[in-house]
Amino acid sequence: MNKLGNYITGNWINGDGDGQLLYNAVTGEPVAAASTKGLDFKNITEYARTVGNPALRKMTFHARGNMLKALALHLRNHLDKFYAISYHTGATKADSWVDIEGGIGNLFANASLRRKFPDEVFCIDGESHNLSVNKTFMGTHILVPREGVAIHINAFNFPVWGMLEKIAVNLLAGMPCIVKPATVTSYLTEAVVKEIIASKILPEGSLQLICGSAGDLLDHVISQDVITFTGSASTGLMLKKTAAILENNVPFNMEADSLNCIVMGEDVQPGMPEWDIFIKEIRKEMTLKAGQRCTGIRRIFVPQHKMEDVWKAISTSLSQTAIGNPLNATVRMGSLAGQTQRNEVKEQIQKLLASSQIIYGSLDSVSVIDADAEKGAFMSPVLLMNENPFAAKEAHEVEAFGPVSTIMPYKNLDEAIVLSKLGKGSLVSTIVTADYKEAKQYVVGAASHHGRILVLNNECAKESTGHGSPLPLLVHGGPGRAGGGEEMGGIRGVKHYLQRTALQGSPTTITAITNVYQPNAKGKQPGKHPFKKYFEELQIGDQIITEKRVITSEDIDKFADLSGDHFYAHIRTTNFEGTMFEQQVAHGYFIMSIAAGLFVDSYEKNPVLLNYGIDELRFTKPVYPGAEVYIRFTCKEKLPNDKRVIEKPEDFKRGDDIDKGIVKWLVEFFDETNEITGVATILTMVQKKSQ
């Protein structure tokens, strides 16, 4: 019998004893054993903090992001191996795709987030604030990696995605992790971790794996650690009460299974595209992963006069779903993850039957293809009906974590909103409607109780990722019963593993610390025009103050004719009584253009390759004819720009072979009174000297 390894303290180690037997969910045959008996969990956490954490903290966000990209590319080369093992969990090819390639997609998505961060080991968070009259004292916030370990306790339904979507975020943030997958499917997680460790892409200590019981792991957490949990609300609550977690105020991010719902809008009628979309979405969510999804549709709300038509349509759709051995190409729904899971689902259905009736499916029998229904953990999809959703609360309190859902009636959309909230907080809700007003009414009314809302109609259905698909750049989590936590969400997710600290000092000091120029900091004499410097030569704070230029009425007239912008304020003959202006005013974009003429050194080729864009452009004071404008131009921030990966010669574009970076410049416009009339951040692409 294959015994799963635990990757801890730099080695693959088997736990003591025979361990817990793990079974093929399709055939019922043993596939592996898992044990963590004898492991020193205190030592495991210390290893992460003392070996993995310092190594990751020394890397910049961009280095960590490129590390994730390399890891994703590596894992993509081993898909066949992962798919072959995934079939043992009862997953079909489509189920496995979501788990395996969806997980790898999270690595790619988080790798791309590096561009949202500086090429530093920490970052500024939000705006800076002047705190004094003479502008010599300011404040801002910085984010630094926590000095602990992220402990991930994952669910059985997504042994790959559940791990990769979490570690992608903590690794980008600069924290190591310990992954504890649900034991029943941990053999698939182990296979992926083996490839990760073999690749040697991650610094040692960044990732540890324990397959089996978590033992006393949580008793050894400290205040710098972060814990994430995915699973049942009851288990999560039990773990959250661990003394060490409470005593050390350890962040505990819980994503619990919830009673997610879908609502058919009042406008949807048979024959409309939205009618078919609604039925298909329910079938997909009930049968994908055999309904074993924390985001699965557990409650279906339908206008009361359409109940019979809808449940009959759902039943017909479910009856067309082939169930059986996922290796058979005709099968669309595999088994549950194991016999234990099937028994638990049936027990929960019995509770639901106190106020509902089965209108499709059976608890006792299921027809399967190329498999033994009893030896494998197969079960029929079960559709229940609860005709009194306000009087009978079981459907809003009991979750059967499998291919089970309950259909219920509502009288009007306000009532549907109230029913959606009876689940006491969920990960996701969907409304299917072609009526924008109904969509807005539902979203505004229900959003307080749901972590995500999908508005589904014919406009987006073909490209929609669906009710049950959390996405890397959007938050995954929900209030109340759903755990009150939040995962992923792009930059939002990364911040869970970073410590936010308020930073105060002089603008020049804060500039020196953050390596981002702060307004009112002292500038540096660049020695030569900054545009003549290569990327590596530029220093934050390099600054020039330009000559002055007098703005004339003729200039404004010419720009109006050239641009076609004849807004009344730019016309000298306008009667300005009752307006915000005293007389003809210069176009803001004209002043921006003048600024470029003043600060750009353009008489010969230089390392500046192109203008990349303008951010945060503001015009703060009118510029009238006769004003003398000048520019203060300062190197604000430098960011790397990775070379594009070129797989085919025909994909090559001019400039792809040039090493370059992005430079942000603070541009401040002044008039003859030395008051700021405008401010902007411009971006240039600058060649590296190494080229």
C-alpha positions in Angstrom: 0.0 0.0 0.0 1.4 3.4 -1.0 1.9 5.6 2.0 1.6 9.3 1.4 4.6 11.5 2.3 4.6 14.6 4.4 7.0 17.2 3.1 8.3 18.9 6.2 11.5 20.6 7.3 13.0 20.0 3.9 12.3 16.2 3.6 9.7 13.7 2.6 8.7 11.9 5.8 6.1 9.2 6.4 4.1 9.3 9.6 4.2 6.4 12.0 1.8 3.4 12.0 -0.4 2.1 9.3 -2.3 5.4 8.8 -5.8 6.1 7.5 -6.8 4.2 4.4 -7.9 6.2 1.4 -10.1 4.8 -1.3 -10.8 5.1 -5.0 -14.2 6.8 -5.0 -15.2 5.0 -8.2 -14.2 1.4 -7.4 -14.0 1.4 -3.6 -10.5 0.0 -3.7 -7.7 1.3 -1.4 -5.3 3.7 -3.2 -3.1 5.0 -0.4 -2.7 5.5 3.4 -2.0 8.7 5.2 -0.4 9.3 8.6 1.0 12.3 10.5 1.6 10.3 13.7 4.9 11.2 15.3 5.4 14.5 13.5 6.7 17.4 15.5 4.2 20.2 14.5 5.9 22.8 16.6 9.2 22.2 14.7 7.3 22.3 11.4 5.9 25.8 12.1 9.3 27.1 13.4 11.0 25.8 10.2 8.6 27.8 8.1 9.2 30.9 10.1 13.0 30.6 10.3 13.8 29.2 6.9 11.0 29.9 4.5 9.9 33.3 5.7 13.3 35.1 5.5 13.9 33.6 2.0 10.6 34.9 0.7 10.9 38.3 2.5 14.2 39.0 0.7 12.5 38.6 -2.7 10.6 41.6 -4.3 7.0 41.4 -5.4 8.2 41.1 -9.0 10.6 38.2 -8.1 7.8 36.4 -6.3 5.4 37.0 -9.2 7.9 35.6 -11.7 8.4 32.6 -9.4 4.7 31.9 -9.5 4.7 32.1 -13.3 7.6 29.7 -13.5 5.8 27.3 -11.2 2.5 27.5 -13.3 4.5 26.7 -16.4 6.2 23.8 -14.8 3.0 22.2 -13.4 1.3 22.6 -16.8 3.8 20.1 -18.1 2.5 17.4 -15.8 -1.3 17.6 -16.5 -1.6 14.0 -17.7 -0.3 12.7 -14.4 -2.6 14.9 -12.3 -5.7 14.0 -14.4 -4.9 10.2 -14.1 -4.9 10.5 -10.3 -7.9 12.9 -10.1 -10.1 10.2 -11.6 -9.7 8.3 -8.4 -11.5 11.1 -6.6 -14.7 10.4 -8.7 -14.1 13.5 -10.8 -14.9 13.6 -14.5 -12.5 15.3 -17.0 -14.6 18.5 -16.7 -14.5 18.3 -12.9 -10.7 17.8 -13.0 -10.2 20.6 -15.4 -11.8 23.0 -12.9 -9.7 21.7 -10.1 -6.3 21.2 -11.8 -6.1 23.8 -14.5 -8.3 26.2 -12.6 -5.7 26.0 -9.8 -2.8 26.5 -12.1 -4.7 29.5 -13.6 -4.7 31.0 -10.1 -0.9 30.9 -10.2 -0.8 32.7 -13.5 -3.3 35.3 -12.3 -1.4 36.1 -9.2 1.9 36.1 -11.1 0.4 38.9 -13.2 -0.5 40.9 -10.1 3.2 41.6 -9.6 2.7 44.6 -12.0 0.4 46.2 -9.4 3.3 46.2 -6.9 6.7 48.0 -6.8 9.9 46.0 -7.4 10.4 46.1 -3.6 10.1 43.7 -0.7 7.2 46.0 0.6 4.8 48.5 -0.8 2.9 51.7 -0.1 -0.8 51.3 0.7 -3.1 54.0 -0.5 -2.6 57.8 -0.6 0.0 59.8 1.2 -1.2 62.7 3.4 0.4 66.1 4.2 0.1 66.7 8.0 1.5 70.1 8.4 1.1 73.7 7.3 4.6 74.1 5.9 4.5 70.6 4.3 7.5 69.2 6.2 5.5 66.5 8.0 3.5 63.8 6.2 2.1 60.3 6.7 1.4 57.3 4.6 0.9 53.5 5.1 3.2 50.7 4.1 2.6 46.9 3.8 5.3 44.4 4.8 5.1 40.6 4.9 4.1 39.1 8.2 7.0 37.1 9.8 5.0 34.0 10.4 3.5 31.1 8.4 0.2 30.7 6.6 -1.5 27.5 7.6 -4.1 26.3 5.0 -6.7 23.7 6.1 -8.5 22.7 2.9 -11.6 20.8 1.9 -11.8 17.5 0.1 -13.7 18.7 -3.0 -10.9 20.6 -4.7 -7.5 19.0 -3.7 -5.5 21.0 -6.2 -7.4 24.3 -6.7 -8.0 24.6 -3.0 -4.2 24.5 -2.4 -3.0 26.6 -5.4 -5.5 29.4 -5.0 -4.3 30.0 -1.5 -0.6 29.4 -1.8 -0.4 31.7 -4.8 -1.5 34.6 -2.7 0.7 34.0 0.4 3.7 33.4 -1.7 3.2 36.6 -3.7 2.9 38.4 -0.4 6.1 36.9 0.9 4.9 34.4 3.5 5.6 30.6 3.6 2.8 28.1 4.1 1.9 24.8 5.5 -0.8 23.0 3.6 -3.1 20.5 5.3 -5.5 19.0 2.6 -8.6 17.0 3.6 -7.2 13.5 4.1 -9.7 11.7 1.9 -8.3 13.2 -1.4 -4.9 14.2 -0.1 -3.2 11.7 -2.5 -3.9 14.1 -5.4 -2.6 17.1 -3.4 0.6 15.1 -2.6 1.2 14.4 -6.3 1.1 18.1 -7.1 3.3 19.1 -4.2 5.9 16.4 -5.3 6.2 18.2 -8.6 6.4 21.6 -7.0 9.2 20.4 -4.7 11.1 18.6 -7.5 11.1 21.8 -9.6 13.1 23.6 -6.9 11.4 26.8 -8.0 10.3 27.8 -4.5 12.9 28.7 -1.8 13.2 25.9 0.8 10.7 26.2 3.6 8.2 28.1 1.4 5.8 25.1 1.2 5.3 22.2 3.6 2.6 19.5 3.3 1.0 17.3 5.9 -1.3 14.4 4.7 -3.4 13.2 7.6 -4.5 14.6 10.9 -3.4 18.1 11.8 -2.6 16.9 15.3 -1.7 19.8 17.6 -0.6 22.1 14.7 -2.9 25.0 15.7 -1.6 24.9 19.3 1.7 26.3 18.0 0.5 29.4 16.1 1.8 32.9 17.0 0.6 36.4 16.3 2.5 36.7 13.0 0.8 33.6 11.5 -2.3 33.5 9.3 -4.8 30.6 9.2 -7.2 29.9 6.4 -9.9 27.2 6.6 -12.3 25.8 4.0 -14.9 23.3 5.1 -18.0 23.1 7.2 -19.1 26.0 9.4 -19.2 23.7 12.5 -15.6 22.5 12.1 -14.4 26.0 11.3 -16.0 27.3 14.5 -14.4 24.6 16.5 -11.0 25.3 15.2 -11.4 29.1 15.5 -11.8 28.6 19.3 -8.4 27.1 19.7 -6.7 28.8 22.7 -3.5 29.8 20.9 -5.5 31.4 18.1 -7.6 33.5 20.6 -4.6 34.3 22.9 -2.4 35.5 20.0 -5.1 37.2 17.9 -4.2 35.1 14.9 -6.1 36.0 11.8 -8.5 33.2 10.9 -10.0 33.4 7.5 -12.9 31.0 7.2 -14.7 30.0 4.0 -17.6 27.7 5.0 -20.0 25.8 2.9 -23.2 27.8 2.6 -26.8 27.6 1.4 -26.3 29.5 -1.9 -29.3 30.3 -4.0 -30.4 31.1 -7.5 -33.4 33.2 -8.3 -35.5 33.2 -11.5 -36.5 36.8 -12.2 -40.2 37.6 -12.5 -39.7 38.6 -16.1 -38.4 35.2 -17.2 -40.9 33.2 -19.3 -40.8 29.8 -21.2 -39.3 30.4 -24.6 -37.0 33.2 -23.4 -33.2 32.5 -23.6 -33.1 33.2 -19.8 -35.5 30.3 -19.2 -33.1 27.8 -20.7 -30.1 29.5 -19.1 -31.7 29.1 -15.7 -32.4 25.4 -16.2 -28.9 24.7 -17.5 -27.2 26.5 -14.7 -29.0 24.5 -12.1 -28.2 21.2 -13.8 -24.5 22.2 -14.1 -24.2 23.2 -10.5 -26.0 20.1 -9.2 -23.9 17.6 -11.3 -20.4 19.3 -11.6 -18.2 17.6 -9.0 -21.3 15.6 -8.1 -22.6 18.8 -6.3 -19.6 18.8 -4.0 -18.9 22.5 -4.2 -19.0 25.1 -1.5 -20.6 27.4 -4.1 -23.2 24.8 -5.2 -26.8 25.9 -5.7 -28.7 24.6 -2.6 -31.8 26.7 -2.9 -33.9 27.6 -6.0 -36.4 30.4 -5.9 -39.0 30.6 -8.6 -42.2 32.8 -9.0 -45.0 30.7 -7.5 -47.1 30.4 -10.6 -44.1 28.9 -12.6 -43.1 26.3 -10.0 -44.5 23.2 -11.8 -43.1 24.2 -15.2 -39.7 24.9 -13.7 -39.3 21.7 -11.6 -40.4 19.6 -14.5 -37.8 21.3 -16.8 -35.1 20.7 -14.2 -36.1 17.1 -13.8 -36.0 16.5 -17.5 -32.6 18.1 -17.7 -31.2 16.0 -14.8 -32.5 12.8 -16.4 -30.3 13.4 -19.4 -27.1 13.4 -17.2 -25.1 10.2 -17.6 -23.6 9.0 -14.2 -20.8 6.6 -13.7 -17.1 5.9 -14.2 -15.5 9.2 -15.1 -13.1 7.4 -17.4 -16.0 6.7 -19.7 -16.3 9.5 -22.3 -20.1 9.5 -22.1 -20.2 10.1 -18.4 -21.1 13.7 -17.2 -21.3 13.1 -13.5 -18.9 11.0 -11.4 -19.1 9.8 -7.8 -18.9 11.6 -4.5 -15.4 11.6 -3.0 -16.1 8.6 -0.8 -18.6 6.4 1.0 -18.5 8.6 4.1 -19.5 11.6 2.1 -22.4 9.8 0.5 -23.7 8.7 3.9 -23.5 12.2 5.2 -25.4 13.6 2.2 -28.2 11.0 2.7 -28.4 11.9 6.4 -28.8 15.6 5.6 -31.5 14.8 3.0 -33.5 13.0 5.7 -33.4 16.2 7.7 -34.6 18.2 4.7 -37.5 15.7 4.1 -39.1 17.0 7.3 -40.5 19.9 5.3 -39.8 18.9 1.7 -40.5 16.1 -0.7 -38.4 14.5 -3.4 -39.7 15.4 -6.9 -36.7 14.0 -8.8 -34.1 11.3 -7.9 -33.8 8.6 -5.3 -31.9 8.0 -2.1 -31.8 4.2 -2.7 -30.9 3.7 -6.3 -28.9 5.2 -9.2 -28.2 3.9 -12.7 -24.5 4.0 -13.5 -22.2 3.4 -16.5 -19.1 1.2 -16.2 -19.2 1.0 -12.5 -20.7 -0.6 -9.4 -23.2 1.8 -7.8 -22.6 0.4 -4.3 -18.8 -0.1 -4.4 -18.4 3.4 -5.8 -19.7 6.4 -4.0 -22.4 7.1 -6.5 -25.8 8.7 -5.9 -28.6 10.2 -7.9 -29.1 13.9 -8.2 -32.0 14.8 -5.8 -34.3 17.7 -6.4 -36.6 18.5 -3.5 -39.6 20.9 -3.2 -40.5 23.0 -0.2 -43.8 24.8 -0.8 -43.8 26.8 2.4 -40.3 28.3 2.6 -41.2 30.9 5.3 -42.8 28.3 7.6 -40.3 25.4 7.1 -36.7 26.5 7.8 -34.8 23.3 7.1 -34.0 24.3 3.6 -32.4 27.5 4.9 -30.4 25.7 7.7 -29.4 22.2 6.4 -26.9 21.6 3.7 -26.6 18.3 1.9 -23.1 18.6 0.3 -23.8 16.7 -2.9 -26.1 16.8 -5.9 -29.0 18.1 -3.9 -31.1 21.2 -4.2 -34.5 22.5 -3.1 -36.9 24.5 -5.2 -39.2 27.0 -3.4 -41.8 29.6 -4.5 -41.9 33.3 -4.0 -44.7 35.9 -4.6 -42.6 38.9 -5.6 -39.0 39.9 -5.9 -38.9 41.6 -2.5 -40.0 38.2 -1.0 -37.3 36.5 -3.0 -34.7 38.9 -1.5 -35.9 38.0 2.0 -35.8 34.3 1.3 -32.2 34.6 0.0 -31.2 36.1 3.3 -32.7 33.3 5.3 -29.5 31.3 4.6 -27.8 33.7 7.0 -25.0 34.5 4.7 -23.7 32.7 1.6 -20.7 32.7 -0.8 -22.7 33.4 -3.9 -26.2 34.0 -5.3 -27.4 34.2 -8.9 -30.3 36.0 -10.4 -31.4 35.1 -13.9 -33.2 38.1 -15.5 -33.3 40.1 -18.6 -34.8 43.1 -16.7 -32.1 45.5 -15.6 -34.4 47.1 -12.9 -35.1 43.7 -11.4 -31.4 43.0 -11.5 -30.6 46.2 -9.6 -33.4 45.7 -7.1 -32.1 42.2 -6.3 -28.4 43.1 -6.1 -28.9 46.1 -3.8 -31.4 44.2 -1.7 -29.4 41.0 -1.3 -25.8 42.0 -1.5 -25.4 42.4 2.3 -25.9 38.6 2.7 -23.8 37.4 -0.2 -20.1 37.4 -1.0 -20.7 37.4 -4.7 -23.7 38.0 -7.0 -23.9 36.8 -10.6 -26.5 38.5 -12.8 -27.0 36.1 -15.6 -28.8 36.7 -18.9 -28.5 36.1 -22.6 -25.9 38.9 -22.9 -23.2 37.2 -20.9 -24.3 33.5 -20.6 -22.0 32.2 -23.3 -18.9 33.7 -21.7 -20.0 33.6 -18.1 -17.8 31.4 -15.8 -21.0 30.5 -14.0 -22.6 30.6 -10.5 -20.1 28.2 -8.9 -16.8 29.6 -10.2 -14.8 31.9 -7.9 -12.3 34.0 -9.9 -8.7 35.0 -8.8 -9.4 38.7 -9.2 -12.7 38.7 -7.4 -13.2 38.0 -3.7 -14.3 34.5 -2.6 -16.0 34.4 0.7 -19.2 35.6 2.4 -20.7 36.9 5.6 -22.4 34.9 8.4 -22.7 31.2 7.8 -20.3 31.5 4.9 -17.6 32.1 7.4 -17.2 35.9 7.3 -13.9 35.5 5.4 -12.4 36.6 2.1 -10.0 34.9 -0.2 -8.4 35.9 -3.6 -9.8 39.2 -4.9 -6.5 40.3 -6.6 -4.6 42.7 -4.5 -7.2 42.5 -1.7 -6.2 38.9 -1.1 -2.5 39.6 -0.9 -3.1 42.2 1.8 -4.4 39.5 4.2 -0.7 38.3 4.5 0.8 41.8 4.9 1.0 44.0 8.0 -0.2 47.5 7.4 1.8 50.1 9.3 1.3 53.9 9.4 4.5 55.7 8.6 5.2 59.4 9.5 8.1 61.7 8.8 9.4 64.4 6.5 8.6 63.9 2.8 12.3 63.5 2.0 12.7 60.8 4.7 9.6 58.9 3.5 10.9 59.1 0.0 14.2 57.6 1.0 12.5 54.8 2.9 9.8 53.9 0.3 11.8 54.6 -2.8 8.8 56.4 -4.1 9.1 60.2 -4.5 6.7 62.0 -2.1 5.3 65.5 -2.9 7.3 68.3 -1.2 10.4 66.1 -0.8 13.8 67.5 -1.7 14.7 66.9 -5.3 18.1 65.7 -6.6 20.2 67.4 -9.2 20.3 64.9 -12.0 23.6 66.0 -13.4 22.2 65.7 -16.9 18.7 65.7 -18.3 16.9 62.7 -16.9 15.8 61.7 -20.4 19.5 61.1 -21.2 19.8 58.5 -18.4 19.3 54.8 -18.8 16.8 53.0 -16.5 19.6 51.9 -14.1 21.1 55.4 -13.9 17.9 57.2 -12.9 17.5 57.9 -9.2 14.2 58.5 -7.4 14.1 62.2 -6.8 16.0 63.3 -9.9 14.4 66.6 -10.7 14.5 69.5 -13.1 12.7 72.8 -13.0 12.1 74.2 -16.5 12.2 77.6 -18.0 9.0 79.7 -18.0 6.7 80.2 -21.0 4.1 82.9 -21.4 0.6 81.8 -22.4 -1.1 84.1 -24.9 -4.6 84.4 -26.2 -3.2 83.5 -29.7 -1.8 80.2 -28.2 -5.3 79.3 -26.9 -7.0 80.2 -30.2 -4.5 78.0 -32.1 -4.9 75.1 -29.8 -8.7 75.4 -30.1 -8.5 75.3 -33.9 -6.0 72.4 -33.9 -7.9 70.3 -31.4 -11.4 71.2 -32.4 -12.2 72.0 -28.7 -14.2 75.3 -28.9 -15.7 75.0 -25.4 -17.1 78.5 -24.5 -14.4 79.0 -21.8 -11.7 78.9 -24.4 -13.2 81.6 -26.6 -12.0 85.2 -25.9 -15.3 86.8 -26.9 -17.4 84.9 -24.4 -19.4 86.8 -21.8 -18.0 85.2 -18.6 -20.6 86.7 -16.2 -22.1 83.8 -14.2 -19.3 81.4 -15.1 -16.4 80.1 -13.0 -13.9 82.0 -15.1 -12.8 85.7 -15.3 -11.8 85.6 -18.9 -10.6 83.3 -21.7 -8.9 80.3 -20.1 -6.3 77.9 -21.5 -7.3 74.3 -22.2 -6.0 72.0 -19.6 -4.6 69.7 -22.3 -2.9 72.6 -23.9 -1.0 73.2 -20.6 -0.2 69.5 -20.5 1.2 69.8 -24.0 3.2 72.9 -23.1 4.5 70.9 -20.1 5.8 68.2 -22.4 7.5 70.9 -24.6 9.2 72.3 -21.5 10.5 69.1 -19.9 11.2 66.9 -22.9 14.7 66.8 -24.3 14.0 65.7 -27.8 16.9 66.8 -30.1 18.6 63.5 -30.3 17.9 59.8 -29.6 18.0 58.9 -25.9 17.1 56.0 -23.7 13.4 57.1 -23.5 11.7 54.7 -25.9 8.1 56.0 -25.7 5.4 57.8 -23.6 3.5 55.0 -21.9 0.6 57.0 -20.5 -0.7 59.6 -18.0 -2.2 58.9 -14.6 -3.9 61.1 -12.1 -4.0 64.2 -14.3 -5.7 67.1 -12.5 -6.1 70.8 -13.4 -6.3 72.8 -10.1 -6.2 76.4 -11.1 -7.3 78.3 -14.3 -4.5 79.6 -16.5 -5.3 82.9 -18.2 -3.5 84.7 -21.0 -0.4 86.4 -19.7 0.4 83.7 -17.2 4.0 82.4 -17.0 4.0 78.6 -16.6 6.9 76.4 -15.7 7.2 72.7 -14.7 8.8 70.8 -11.9 9.6 67.3 -13.2 10.7 64.6 -10.8 11.5 60.9 -11.1 8.8 59.3 -8.9 9.1 55.5 -9.2 10.8 52.8 -11.3 9.2 49.5 -12.3 10.6 46.6 -14.2 9.0 45.6 -17.5 9.4 41.9 -18.3 10.3 40.8 -21.8 7.4 39.3 -23.7 7.6 35.5 -24.0 7.9 34.8 -27.8 7.1 31.3 -28.7 7.1 31.7 -32.5 9.4 33.9 -34.6 6.3 35.4 -36.4 5.1 36.7 -33.0 8.2 39.0 -32.7 7.4 42.7 -32.7 9.7 45.6 -33.0 11.2 46.4 -29.5 10.7 42.9 -28.1 14.4 42.4 -27.9 15.0 45.6 -25.9 15.5 45.4 -22.1 13.5 48.2 -20.6 11.6 49.4 -17.5 8.7 51.8 -16.7 9.5 55.1 -15.1 6.8 57.2 -13.4 7.4 61.0 -13.3 5.7 63.5 -11.1 4.8 66.5 -13.2 3.8 69.7 -11.4 2.5 72.8 -13.3 3.2 76.2 -11.7 2.3 79.8 -12.7 4.1 83.1 -12.1 2.7 83.2 -8.5 4.4 79.8 -7.8 1.0 78.2 -7.2 0.3 74.8 -8.6 -2.1 74.9 -11.6 -2.0 71.2 -12.3 -0.4 67.9 -11.5 0.0 64.5 -13.3 2.0 61.3 -13.2 3.4 60.4 -16.6 4.9 57.1 -17.5 7.8 56.5 -19.9 9.3 53.3 -21.2 13.1 53.6 -20.7 15.9 51.4 -22.1 18.2 49.6 -19.8 21.9 50.3 -20.1 22.6 46.6 -20.0 21.0 46.4 -23.5 
